[in-house]
């Protein structure tokens, strides 16, 4: 099942639409921003209620 989410680039603040796949929960991947071309780290996790949560980080952020 795919869920569409909008996140904001940590560098330029542009909205980015992403499709989340429940099967990718717990994964982390890097994709370049289509606007500023900088690498964004996407982290996909599942909360206690089973809700998918997507967070974005810039490459210099410690997490
Ligand atoms: Zn950007």
PDB file of the backbone (N, CA, C, O) and the ligand in Angstrom, with CONECT records:
HET     ZN  A 101       1
ATOM      1  N   UNK A   1       0.843  -1.196   0.000  1.00  0.00           N
ATOM      2  CA  UNK A   1       0.000   0.000   0.000  1.00  0.00           C
ATOM      3  C   UNK A   1       0.879   1.247   0.000  1.00  0.00           C
ATOM      4  O   UNK A   1       1.793   1.370   0.816  1.00  0.00           O
ATOM      5  N   UNK A   2       0.604   2.150  -0.900  1.00  0.00           N
ATOM      6  CA  UNK A   2       1.422   3.359  -0.999  1.00  0.00           C
ATOM      7  C   UNK A   2       0.701   4.565  -0.391  1.00  0.00           C
ATOM      8  O   UNK A   2      -0.508   4.741  -0.546  1.00  0.00           O
ATOM      9  N   UNK A   3       1.465   5.361   0.285  1.00  0.00           N
ATOM     10  CA  UNK A   3       0.928   6.583   0.890  1.00  0.00           C
ATOM     11  C   UNK A   3       1.707   7.764   0.339  1.00  0.00           C
ATOM     12  O   UNK A   3       2.935   7.727   0.267  1.00  0.00           O
ATOM     13  N   UNK A   4       1.001   8.796  -0.042  1.00  0.00           N
ATOM     14  CA  UNK A   4       1.700   9.973  -0.532  1.00  0.00           C
ATOM     15  C   UNK A   4       1.877  10.990   0.589  1.00  0.00           C
ATOM     16  O   UNK A   4       0.944  11.277   1.339  1.00  0.00           O
ATOM     17  N   UNK A   5       3.086  11.526   0.689  1.00  0.00           N
ATOM     18  CA  UNK A   5       3.389  12.524   1.711  1.00  0.00           C
ATOM     19  C   UNK A   5       4.122  13.690   1.066  1.00  0.00           C
ATOM     20  O   UNK A   5       4.784  13.544   0.038  1.00  0.00           O
ATOM     21  N   UNK A   6       3.990  14.819   1.683  1.00  0.00           N
ATOM     22  CA  UNK A   6       4.768  15.981   1.257  1.00  0.00           C
ATOM     23  C   UNK A   6       5.752  16.329   2.362  1.00  0.00           C
ATOM     24  O   UNK A   6       5.364  16.523   3.514  1.00  0.00           O
ATOM     25  N   UNK A   7       7.020  16.405   2.004  1.00  0.00           N
ATOM     26  CA  UNK A   7       8.037  16.827   2.965  1.00  0.00           C
ATOM     27  C   UNK A   7       8.719  18.067   2.397  1.00  0.00           C
ATOM     28  O   UNK A   7       8.511  18.421   1.237  1.00  0.00           O
ATOM     29  N   UNK A   8       9.523  18.715   3.206  1.00  0.00           N
ATOM     30  CA  UNK A   8      10.190  19.926   2.761  1.00  0.00           C
ATOM     31  C   UNK A   8      11.697  19.739   2.786  1.00  0.00           C
ATOM     32  O   UNK A   8      12.262  19.222   3.749  1.00  0.00           O
ATOM     33  N   UNK A   9      12.324  20.162   1.728  1.00  0.00           N
ATOM     34  CA  UNK A   9      13.772  20.042   1.615  1.00  0.00           C
ATOM     35  C   UNK A   9      14.444  20.779   2.774  1.00  0.00           C
ATOM     36  O   UNK A   9      14.129  21.942   3.025  1.00  0.00           O
ATOM     37  N   UNK A  10      15.376  20.111   3.494  1.00  0.00           N
ATOM     38  CA  UNK A  10      16.051  20.775   4.621  1.00  0.00           C
ATOM     39  C   UNK A  10      17.001  21.878   4.181  1.00  0.00           C
ATOM     40  O   UNK A  10      17.457  22.666   5.009  1.00  0.00           O
ATOM     41  N   UNK A  11      17.299  21.943   2.913  1.00  0.00           N
ATOM     42  CA  UNK A  11      18.222  22.967   2.403  1.00  0.00           C
ATOM     43  C   UNK A  11      17.481  24.183   1.865  1.00  0.00           C
ATOM     44  O   UNK A  11      17.731  25.312   2.287  1.00  0.00           O
ATOM     45  N   UNK A  12      16.559  23.941   0.919  1.00  0.00           N
ATOM     46  CA  UNK A  12      15.922  25.067   0.232  1.00  0.00           C
ATOM     47  C   UNK A  12      14.462  25.240   0.624  1.00  0.00           C
ATOM     48  O   UNK A  12      13.845  26.240   0.257  1.00  0.00           O
ATOM     49  N   UNK A  13      13.891  24.284   1.366  1.00  0.00           N
ATOM     50  CA  UNK A  13      12.528  24.434   1.847  1.00  0.00           C
ATOM     51  C   UNK A  13      11.442  24.139   0.827  1.00  0.00           C
ATOM     52  O   UNK A  13      10.260  24.342   1.103  1.00  0.00           O
ATOM     53  N   UNK A  14      11.833  23.659  -0.354  1.00  0.00           N
ATOM     54  CA  UNK A  14      10.839  23.343  -1.379  1.00  0.00           C
ATOM     55  C   UNK A  14      10.071  22.078  -0.997  1.00  0.00           C
ATOM     56  O   UNK A  14      10.659  21.123  -0.488  1.00  0.00           O
ATOM     57  N   UNK A  15       8.759  22.070  -1.241  1.00  0.00           N
ATOM     58  CA  UNK A  15       7.987  20.854  -0.966  1.00  0.00           C
ATOM     59  C   UNK A  15       8.328  19.752  -1.963  1.00  0.00           C
ATOM     60  O   UNK A  15       8.481  19.999  -3.159  1.00  0.00           O
ATOM     61  N   UNK A  16       8.444  18.537  -1.446  1.00  0.00           N
ATOM     62  CA  UNK A  16       8.762  17.382  -2.264  1.00  0.00           C
ATOM     63  C   UNK A  16       7.697  16.326  -1.994  1.00  0.00           C
ATOM     64  O   UNK A  16       7.440  15.982  -0.840  1.00  0.00           O
ATOM     65  N   UNK A  17       7.083  15.814  -3.044  1.00  0.00           N
ATOM     66  CA  UNK A  17       6.089  14.773  -2.859  1.00  0.00           C
ATOM     67  C   UNK A  17       6.748  13.417  -3.005  1.00  0.00           C
ATOM     68  O   UNK A  17       7.432  13.147  -3.992  1.00  0.00           O
ATOM     69  N   UNK A  18       6.535  12.565  -2.009  1.00  0.00           N
ATOM     70  CA  UNK A  18       7.139  11.236  -2.046  1.00  0.00           C
ATOM     71  C   UNK A  18       6.061  10.182  -1.834  1.00  0.00           C
ATOM     72  O   UNK A  18       5.057  10.426  -1.164  1.00  0.00           O
ATOM     73  N   UNK A  19       6.284   9.011  -2.412  1.00  0.00           N
ATOM     74  CA  UNK A  19       5.391   7.888  -2.208  1.00  0.00           C
ATOM     75  C   UNK A  19       6.043   6.946  -1.209  1.00  0.00           C
ATOM     76  O   UNK A  19       7.174   6.503  -1.404  1.00  0.00           O
ATOM     77  N   UNK A  20       5.320   6.646  -0.140  1.00  0.00           N
ATOM     78  CA  UNK A  20       5.850   5.753   0.877  1.00  0.00           C
ATOM     79  C   UNK A  20       5.266   4.363   0.700  1.00  0.00           C
ATOM     80  O   UNK A  20       4.069   4.196   0.463  1.00  0.00           O
ATOM     81  N   UNK A  21       6.124   3.384   0.817  1.00  0.00           N
ATOM     82  CA  UNK A  21       5.700   1.990   0.750  1.00  0.00           C
ATOM     83  C   UNK A  21       5.849   1.400   2.157  1.00  0.00           C
ATOM     84  O   UNK A  21       6.925   1.463   2.753  1.00  0.00           O
ATOM     85  N   UNK A  22       4.789   0.843   2.666  1.00  0.00           N
ATOM     86  CA  UNK A  22       4.833   0.265   4.022  1.00  0.00           C
ATOM     87  C   UNK A  22       5.956  -0.755   4.177  1.00  0.00           C
ATOM     88  O   UNK A  22       6.518  -0.917   5.260  1.00  0.00           O
ATOM     89  N   UNK A  23       6.267  -1.424   3.103  1.00  0.00           N
ATOM     90  CA  UNK A  23       7.308  -2.450   3.168  1.00  0.00           C
ATOM     91  C   UNK A  23       8.702  -1.851   3.339  1.00  0.00           C
ATOM     92  O   UNK A  23       9.654  -2.561   3.661  1.00  0.00           O
ATOM     93  N   UNK A  24       8.813  -0.554   3.123  1.00  0.00           N
ATOM     94  CA  UNK A  24      10.105   0.104   3.272  1.00  0.00           C
ATOM     95  C   UNK A  24      10.299   0.672   4.674  1.00  0.00           C
ATOM     96  O   UNK A  24      11.304   1.336   4.927  1.00  0.00           O
ATOM     97  N   UNK A  25       9.382   0.432   5.573  1.00  0.00           N
ATOM     98  CA  UNK A  25       9.486   0.958   6.938  1.00  0.00           C
ATOM     99  C   UNK A  25      10.797   0.520   7.573  1.00  0.00           C
ATOM    100  O   UNK A  25      11.209  -0.632   7.438  1.00  0.00           O
ATOM    101  N   UNK A  26      11.449   1.449   8.268  1.00  0.00           N
ATOM    102  CA  UNK A  26      12.725   1.157   8.897  1.00  0.00           C
ATOM    103  C   UNK A  26      13.900   1.437   7.977  1.00  0.00           C
ATOM    104  O   UNK A  26      15.057   1.335   8.386  1.00  0.00           O
ATOM    105  N   UNK A  27      13.603   1.786   6.744  1.00  0.00           N
ATOM    106  CA  UNK A  27      14.674   2.039   5.779  1.00  0.00           C
ATOM    107  C   UNK A  27      15.107   3.499   5.822  1.00  0.00           C
ATOM    108  O   UNK A  27      14.410   4.384   6.319  1.00  0.00           O
ATOM    109  N   UNK A  28      16.279   3.689   5.282  1.00  0.00           N
ATOM    110  CA  UNK A  28      16.839   5.029   5.177  1.00  0.00           C
ATOM    111  C   UNK A  28      17.466   5.136   3.802  1.00  0.00           C
ATOM    112  O   UNK A  28      18.179   4.227   3.378  1.00  0.00           O
ATOM    113  N   UNK A  29      17.218   6.217   3.105  1.00  0.00           N
ATOM    114  CA  UNK A  29      17.803   6.344   1.777  1.00  0.00           C
ATOM    115  C   UNK A  29      18.075   7.806   1.477  1.00  0.00           C
ATOM    116  O   UNK A  29      17.547   8.710   2.124  1.00  0.00           O
ATOM    117  N   UNK A  30      18.911   8.006   0.481  1.00  0.00           N
ATOM    118  CA  UNK A  30      19.322   9.358   0.120  1.00  0.00           C
ATOM    119  C   UNK A  30      18.875   9.658  -1.299  1.00  0.00           C
ATOM    120  O   UNK A  30      19.063   8.853  -2.212  1.00  0.00           O
ATOM    121  N   UNK A  31      18.287  10.818  -1.466  1.00  0.00           N
ATOM    122  CA  UNK A  31      17.875  11.243  -2.794  1.00  0.00           C
ATOM    123  C   UNK A  31      18.210  12.718  -2.939  1.00  0.00           C
ATOM    124  O   UNK A  31      18.096  13.491  -1.987  1.00  0.00           O
ATOM    125  N   UNK A  32      18.622  13.099  -4.137  1.00  0.00           N
ATOM    126  CA  UNK A  32      18.943  14.503  -4.353  1.00  0.00           C
ATOM    127  C   UNK A  32      17.669  15.321  -4.516  1.00  0.00           C
ATOM    128  O   UNK A  32      16.709  14.882  -5.150  1.00  0.00           O
ATOM    129  N   UNK A  33      17.677  16.510  -3.937  1.00  0.00           N
ATOM    130  CA  UNK A  33      16.555  17.430  -4.109  1.00  0.00           C
ATOM    131  C   UNK A  33      16.469  17.813  -5.582  1.00  0.00           C
ATOM    132  O   UNK A  33      17.480  18.107  -6.220  1.00  0.00           O
ATOM    133  N   UNK A  34      15.244  17.805  -6.112  1.00  0.00           N
ATOM    134  CA  UNK A  34      15.077  18.140  -7.529  1.00  0.00           C
ATOM    135  C   UNK A  34      15.292  19.622  -7.791  1.00  0.00           C
ATOM    136  O   UNK A  34      15.520  20.028  -8.931  1.00  0.00           O
ATOM    137  N   UNK A  35      15.221  20.426  -6.744  1.00  0.00           N
ATOM    138  CA  UNK A  35      15.345  21.869  -6.919  1.00  0.00           C
ATOM    139  C   UNK A  35      16.783  22.330  -6.711  1.00  0.00           C
ATOM    140  O   UNK A  35      17.351  23.000  -7.573  1.00  0.00           O
ATOM    141  N   UNK A  36      17.386  21.968  -5.547  1.00  0.00           N
ATOM    142  CA  UNK A  36      18.730  22.464  -5.252  1.00  0.00           C
ATOM    143  C   UNK A  36      19.805  21.386  -5.437  1.00  0.00           C
ATOM    144  O   UNK A  36      20.994  21.662  -5.272  1.00  0.00           O
ATOM    145  N   UNK A  37      19.389  20.156  -5.781  1.00  0.00           N
ATOM    146  CA  UNK A  37      20.317  19.067  -6.117  1.00  0.00           C
ATOM    147  C   UNK A  37      21.218  18.631  -4.964  1.00  0.00           C
ATOM    148  O   UNK A  37      22.259  18.017  -5.198  1.00  0.00           O
ATOM    149  N   UNK A  38      20.838  18.935  -3.734  1.00  0.00           N
ATOM    150  CA  UNK A  38      21.644  18.491  -2.609  1.00  0.00           C
ATOM    151  C   UNK A  38      21.059  17.188  -2.059  1.00  0.00           C
ATOM    152  O   UNK A  38      19.857  16.945  -2.164  1.00  0.00           O
ATOM    153  N   UNK A  39      21.928  16.352  -1.471  1.00  0.00           N
ATOM    154  CA  UNK A  39      21.467  15.039  -1.015  1.00  0.00           C
ATOM    155  C   UNK A  39      20.656  15.108   0.278  1.00  0.00           C
ATOM    156  O   UNK A  39      21.131  15.601   1.301  1.00  0.00           O
ATOM    157  N   UNK A  40      19.446  14.615   0.210  1.00  0.00           N
ATOM    158  CA  UNK A  40      18.557  14.593   1.378  1.00  0.00           C
ATOM    159  C   UNK A  40      18.472  13.158   1.893  1.00  0.00           C
ATOM    160  O   UNK A  40      18.267  12.227   1.114  1.00  0.00           O
ATOM    161  N   UNK A  41      18.629  12.983   3.198  1.00  0.00           N
ATOM    162  CA  UNK A  41      18.454  11.667   3.803  1.00  0.00           C
ATOM    163  C   UNK A  41      17.009  11.510   4.244  1.00  0.00           C
ATOM    164  O   UNK A  41      16.503  12.301   5.040  1.00  0.00           O
ATOM    165  N   UNK A  42      16.355  10.495   3.727  1.00  0.00           N
ATOM    166  CA  UNK A  42      14.974  10.183   4.103  1.00  0.00           C
ATOM    167  C   UNK A  42      14.998   9.007   5.062  1.00  0.00           C
ATOM    168  O   UNK A  42      15.676   8.009   4.818  1.00  0.00           O
ATOM    169  N   UNK A  43      14.264   9.126   6.140  1.00  0.00           N
ATOM    170  CA  UNK A  43      14.159   8.041   7.114  1.00  0.00           C
ATOM    171  C   UNK A  43      12.697   7.675   7.278  1.00  0.00           C
ATOM    172  O   UNK A  43      11.867   8.514   7.628  1.00  0.00           O
ATOM    173  N   UNK A  44      12.396   6.429   7.022  1.00  0.00           N
ATOM    174  CA  UNK A  44      11.014   5.975   7.087  1.00  0.00           C
ATOM    175  C   UNK A  44      10.839   5.051   8.283  1.00  0.00           C
ATOM    176  O   UNK A  44      11.517   4.030   8.397  1.00  0.00           O
ATOM    177  N   UNK A  45       9.928   5.415   9.167  1.00  0.00           N
ATOM    178  CA  UNK A  45       9.700   4.582  10.341  1.00  0.00           C
ATOM    179  C   UNK A  45       8.202   4.417  10.583  1.00  0.00           C
ATOM    180  O   UNK A  45       7.377   5.138  10.021  1.00  0.00           O
ATOM    181  N   UNK A  46       7.878   3.451  11.431  1.00  0.00           N
ATOM    182  CA  UNK A  46       6.483   3.200  11.756  1.00  0.00           C
ATOM    183  C   UNK A  46       6.264   3.449  13.241  1.00  0.00           C
ATOM    184  O   UNK A  46       6.995   2.919  14.078  1.00  0.00           O
ATOM    185  N   UNK A  47       5.269   4.246  13.564  1.00  0.00           N
ATOM    186  CA  UNK A  47       4.961   4.557  14.954  1.00  0.00           C
ATOM    187  C   UNK A  47       4.209   3.418  15.621  1.00  0.00           C
ATOM    188  O   UNK A  47       3.886   2.410  14.993  1.00  0.00           O
ATOM    189  N   UNK A  48       3.937   3.603  16.920  1.00  0.00           N
ATOM    190  CA  UNK A  48       3.222   2.588  17.705  1.00  0.00           C
ATOM    191  C   UNK A  48       1.857   2.275  17.104  1.00  0.00           C
ATOM    192  O   UNK A  48       1.389   1.138  17.172  1.00  0.00           O
ATOM    193  N   UNK A  49       1.230   3.271  16.524  1.00  0.00           N
ATOM    194  CA  UNK A  49      -0.106   3.087  15.966  1.00  0.00           C
ATOM    195  C   UNK A  49      -0.075   2.548  14.542  1.00  0.00           C
ATOM    196  O   UNK A  49      -1.111   2.421  13.889  1.00  0.00           O
ATOM    197  N   UNK A  50       1.140   2.231  14.068  1.00  0.00           N
ATOM    198  CA  UNK A  50       1.266   1.684  12.724  1.00  0.00           C
ATOM    199  C   UNK A  50       1.292   2.737  11.641  1.00  0.00           C
ATOM    200  O   UNK A  50       1.301   2.419  10.452  1.00  0.00           O
ATOM    201  N   UNK A  51       1.303   3.981  12.049  1.00  0.00           N
ATOM    202  CA  UNK A  51       1.337   5.083  11.094  1.00  0.00           C
ATOM    203  C   UNK A  51       2.756   5.279  10.561  1.00  0.00           C
ATOM    204  O   UNK A  51       3.723   5.284  11.323  1.00  0.00           O
ATOM    205  N   UNK A  52       2.863   5.437   9.252  1.00  0.00           N
ATOM    206  CA  UNK A  52       4.173   5.674   8.649  1.00  0.00           C
ATOM    207  C   UNK A  52       4.626   7.106   8.915  1.00  0.00           C
ATOM    208  O   UNK A  52       3.853   8.053   8.771  1.00  0.00           O
ATOM    209  N   UNK A  53       5.877   7.246   9.299  1.00  0.00           N
ATOM    210  CA  UNK A  53       6.430   8.571   9.535  1.00  0.00           C
ATOM    211  C   UNK A  53       7.673   8.746   8.677  1.00  0.00           C
ATOM    212  O   UNK A  53       8.562   7.894   8.676  1.00  0.00           O
ATOM    213  N   UNK A  54       7.729   9.829   7.965  1.00  0.00           N
ATOM    214  CA  UNK A  54       8.896  10.112   7.142  1.00  0.00           C
ATOM    215  C   UNK A  54       9.569  11.365   7.667  1.00  0.00           C
ATOM    216  O   UNK A  54       8.934  12.409   7.816  1.00  0.00           O
ATOM    217  N   UNK A  55      10.866  11.255   7.948  1.00  0.00           N
ATOM    218  CA  UNK A  55      11.594  12.446   8.363  1.00  0.00           C
ATOM    219  C   UNK A  55      12.737  12.682   7.391  1.00  0.00           C
ATOM    220  O   UNK A  55      13.282  11.741   6.814  1.00  0.00           O
ATOM    221  N   UNK A  56      13.092  13.942   7.216  1.00  0.00           N
ATOM    222  CA  UNK A  56      14.178  14.280   6.308  1.00  0.00           C
ATOM    223  C   UNK A  56      15.294  14.969   7.082  1.00  0.00           C
ATOM    224  O   UNK A  56      15.049  15.717   8.028  1.00  0.00           O
ATOM    225  N   UNK A  57      16.513  14.702   6.661  1.00  0.00           N
ATOM    226  CA  UNK A  57      17.679  15.261   7.326  1.00  0.00           C
ATOM    227  C   UNK A  57      18.658  15.750   6.274  1.00  0.00           C
ATOM    228  O   UNK A  57      18.719  15.210   5.169  1.00  0.00           O
ATOM    229  N   UNK A  58      19.421  16.775   6.623  1.00  0.00           N
ATOM    230  CA  UNK A  58      20.473  17.171   5.697  1.00  0.00           C
ATOM    231  C   UNK A  58      21.717  16.336   6.006  1.00  0.00           C
ATOM    232  O   UNK A  58      21.799  15.699   7.057  1.00  0.00           O
ATOM    233  N   UNK A  59      22.667  16.342   5.100  1.00  0.00           N
ATOM    234  CA  UNK A  59      23.793  15.423   5.188  1.00  0.00           C
ATOM    235  C   UNK A  59      24.702  15.710   6.383  1.00  0.00           C
ATOM    236  O   UNK A  59      25.455  14.830   6.803  1.00  0.00           O
ATOM    237  N   UNK A  60      24.649  16.895   6.924  1.00  0.00           N
ATOM    238  CA  UNK A  60      25.537  17.238   8.030  1.00  0.00           C
ATOM    239  C   UNK A  60      24.908  17.007   9.392  1.00  0.00           C
ATOM    240  O   UNK A  60      25.573  17.118  10.422  1.00  0.00           O
ATOM    241  N   UNK A  61      23.639  16.688   9.392  1.00  0.00           N
ATOM    242  CA  UNK A  61      22.918  16.527  10.656  1.00  0.00           C
ATOM    243  C   UNK A  61      23.261  15.189  11.297  1.00  0.00           C
ATOM    244  O   UNK A  61      23.296  14.163  10.620  1.00  0.00           O
ATOM    245  N   UNK A  62      23.511  15.200  12.591  1.00  0.00           N
ATOM    246  CA  UNK A  62      23.767  13.965  13.319  1.00  0.00           C
ATOM    247  C   UNK A  62      22.440  13.374  13.774  1.00  0.00           C
ATOM    248  O   UNK A  62      21.596  14.083  14.321  1.00  0.00           O
ATOM    249  N   UNK A  63      22.257  12.095  13.551  1.00  0.00           N
ATOM    250  CA  UNK A  63      21.013  11.456  14.009  1.00  0.00           C
ATOM    251  C   UNK A  63      21.252   9.994  14.284  1.00  0.00           C
ATOM    252  O   UNK A  63      20.330   9.281  14.679  1.00  0.00           O
TER     253      UNK A  63
HETATM  254 ZN    ZN A 101      16.303  21.564  -2.028  1.00  0.00          ZN
END
